């Protein structure tokens, strides 16, 4: 898949917005580019060199909402990827596309990709 623009809201631990996950560059939120491969989703924030990566085999669920990591987004849905790393249940939030219109399309793609692991 080609790279497309999006926004990363950050990653919460156990669904609590006040408990940010800080390992491996997951702490810093911001604009960037995402792409989906056969094994997972990548997101490269602007001004960084290393993308964050969420492997499909670690994903437990995908949800939509209007807030994530303490930030509210009225009118635009945030895609929340629920996944596990090192026995921690994490939730990473994204908006895909400039106005979030791609977010529902990306959710459908991700639902199909993770179905084989659930």
C-alpha positions as semicolon CSV with decimal commas, in nm:
position;residue;x (nm);y (nm);z (nm)
1;X;0,000;0,000;0,000
2;X;0,122;0,349;-0,076
3;X;0,190;0,599;0,202
4;X;-0,100;0,827;0,295
5;X;-0,136;1,107;0,549
6;X;-0,288;1,074;0,894
7;X;-0,263;1,173;1,259
8;X;-0,142;0,966;1,555
9;X;-0,304;1,047;1,893
10;X;-0,080;0,836;2,110
11;X;-0,111;0,503;2,288
12;X;-0,289;0,442;2,617
13;X;-0,227;0,160;2,865
14;X;-0,536;-0,036;2,974
15;X;-0,766;0,224;2,811
16;X;-0,672;0,498;3,057
17;X;-0,590;0,828;2,886
18;X;-0,369;0,937;3,176
19;X;-0,143;0,631;3,134
20;X;0,051;0,690;2,809
21;X;0,263;0,413;2,663
22;X;0,611;0,553;2,602
23;X;0,821;0,268;2,464
24;X;0,968;0,263;2,113
25;X;0,846;0,609;2,006
26;X;0,478;0,552;2,083
27;X;0,458;0,850;2,319
28;X;0,478;1,144;2,078
29;X;0,160;1,227;1,888
30;X;0,146;1,412;1,557
31;X;0,095;1,421;1,182
32;X;0,260;1,172;0,956
33;X;0,222;0,903;0,693
34;X;0,082;0,554;0,732
35;X;0,092;0,239;0,526
36;X;-0,046;-0,110;0,569
37;X;0,153;-0,423;0,487
38;X;0,062;-0,790;0,507
39;X;0,201;-0,813;0,861
40;X;0,091;-0,484;1,023
41;X;0,039;-0,111;1,012
42;X;0,318;0,147;1,009
43;X;0,298;0,515;1,101
44;X;0,589;0,756;1,044
45;X;0,545;1,088;1,224
46;X;0,686;1,400;1,062
47;X;1,042;1,482;1,166
48;X;1,109;1,126;1,285
49;X;1,315;0,856;1,119
50;X;1,164;0,537;1,262
51;X;0,798;0,444;1,209
52;X;0,589;0,295;1,485
53;X;0,463;-0,052;1,397
54;X;0,167;-0,257;1,519
55;X;0,174;-0,620;1,410
56;X;-0,161;-0,773;1,314
57;X;-0,097;-1,082;1,527
58;X;-0,097;-0,860;1,841
59;X;-0,426;-0,683;1,759
60;X;-0,726;-0,780;1,973
61;X;-0,990;-0,535;1,848
62;X;-1,049;-0,220;1,643
63;X;-1,293;0,046;1,764
64;X;-1,409;0,393;1,666
65;X;-1,464;0,690;1,899
66;X;-1,452;1,068;1,928
67;X;-1,170;1,089;2,183
68;X;-0,837;0,925;2,249
69;X;-0,546;0,977;2,490
70;X;-0,719;1,277;2,648
71;X;-0,790;1,456;2,321
72;X;-1,147;1,508;2,192
73;X;-1,221;1,531;1,821
74;X;-1,581;1,641;1,757
75;X;-1,725;1,531;1,424
76;X;-1,434;1,307;1,323
77;X;-1,399;0,945;1,431
78;X;-1,075;0,819;1,579
79;X;-0,975;0,462;1,495
80;X;-0,848;0,281;1,804
81;X;-0,632;-0,026;1,759
82;X;-0,646;-0,243;2,072
83;X;-0,337;-0,464;2,097
84;X;-0,102;-0,636;2,340
85;X;0,269;-0,592;2,399
86;X;0,463;-0,736;2,691
87;X;0,142;-0,838;2,871
88;X;0,008;-0,481;2,851
89;X;-0,323;-0,408;2,681
90;X;-0,268;-0,097;2,467
91;X;-0,491;0,129;2,261
92;X;-0,337;0,338;1,980
93;X;-0,551;0,611;1,820
94;X;-0,536;0,737;1,461
95;X;-0,723;0,949;1,209
96;X;-0,650;0,855;0,850
97;X;-0,673;1,106;0,567
98;X;-0,678;1,483;0,595
99;X;-1,035;1,507;0,720
100;X;-1,072;1,157;0,856
101;X;-1,279;1,037;0,561
102;X;-1,042;0,746;0,502
103;X;-1,069;0,625;0,861
104;X;-1,374;0,403;0,799
105;X;-1,211;0,258;0,487
106;X;-0,895;0,179;0,682
107;X;-1,102;0,014;0,956
108;X;-1,257;-0,220;0,699
109;X;-0,914;-0,309;0,561
110;X;-0,773;-0,371;0,909
111;X;-1,076;-0,578;1,013
112;X;-1,008;-0,812;0,719
113;X;-0,634;-0,828;0,790
114;X;-0,671;-0,914;1,159
115;X;-0,958;-1,164;1,109
116;X;-0,710;-1,444;1,044
117;X;-0,545;-1,386;1,384
118;X;-0,860;-1,366;1,599
